[in-house]
Amino acid sequence: MATIVRHTSTGEKYVLLGSGFGAYQSKKPNWFFGDLIADTDEGQYAMVCVCNPEGKIGWMESPQVVVDSVDGQPVQSIL
């Protein structure tokens, strides 16, 4: 069976397909020192892969969803 997650801000429900991790880093030359001391911007995102009732797949940040049910049972009854 499936793990059903709910988007916290919209209330929409999705099927959880998997999880992943996104990271990025970009550098641009410093206005004074150029490439010697480049300005760096970086970040990380914990992501989940979900699909909607129409079967369209997409990614969301993990803190934006909560698990509603696993194998048709509410999380509270499993734990």
C-alpha positions in Angstrom: 0.0 0.0 0.0 1.0 3.7 0.0 2.2 6.4 2.3 -0.1 9.4 2.0 1.3 12.8 2.9 -0.5 16.1 3.3 0.8 19.5 2.2 0.7 21.6 5.3 -0.3 25.0 3.8 -2.8 23.8 1.1 -4.2 20.6 2.7 -3.7 18.7 -0.6 -2.9 15.0 -0.3 -0.2 13.2 -2.3 1.3 9.7 -2.5 4.9 9.6 -1.2 7.2 8.1 -3.8 10.6 8.7 -2.2 13.0 11.2 -0.7 16.1 13.0 -1.7 18.5 15.8 -0.9 19.2 18.9 -2.9 22.2 21.1 -2.6 23.6 24.0 -4.5 26.6 26.3 -4.5 27.4 29.3 -6.6 30.3 31.6 -6.7 30.7 35.0 -8.3 33.8 37.2 -8.3 34.1 39.6 -5.4 33.7 43.3 -6.4 37.1 44.2 -5.1 39.2 41.0 -5.0 37.8 39.3 -8.0 38.3 35.5 -8.1 40.8 35.5 -5.2 38.0 35.8 -2.7 34.8 34.9 -4.5 31.4 35.5 -2.9 29.8 32.1 -2.3 26.1 31.3 -1.9 25.2 27.8 -0.9 22.3 25.8 0.6 20.7 22.4 1.2 17.2 21.1 0.9 15.7 17.9 2.2 13.1 16.9 -0.4 10.3 14.4 -1.0 9.1 13.1 -4.3 5.3 12.9 -4.5 2.5 12.4 -7.0 -0.9 13.9 -7.1 -4.2 12.1 -7.9 -3.6 12.6 -11.6 -0.3 10.8 -11.4 1.9 13.9 -12.0 5.2 13.6 -10.2 6.9 16.5 -8.4 9.2 17.5 -5.6 8.5 19.3 -2.3 10.6 20.4 0.6 10.3 17.9 3.5 9.1 20.4 6.1 6.1 21.3 3.9 4.5 17.9 4.3 3.2 15.6 7.1 2.4 11.9 6.9 -1.3 11.2 7.1 -1.4 7.4 6.7 0.8 4.4 6.0 -0.7 1.3 4.4 -4.2 2.7 5.0 -3.7 3.2 8.7 -3.3 6.5 10.5 0.2 7.1 11.8 -1.0 7.3 15.4 -2.4 3.8 15.3 0.9 2.4 14.0 3.1 4.1 16.6 
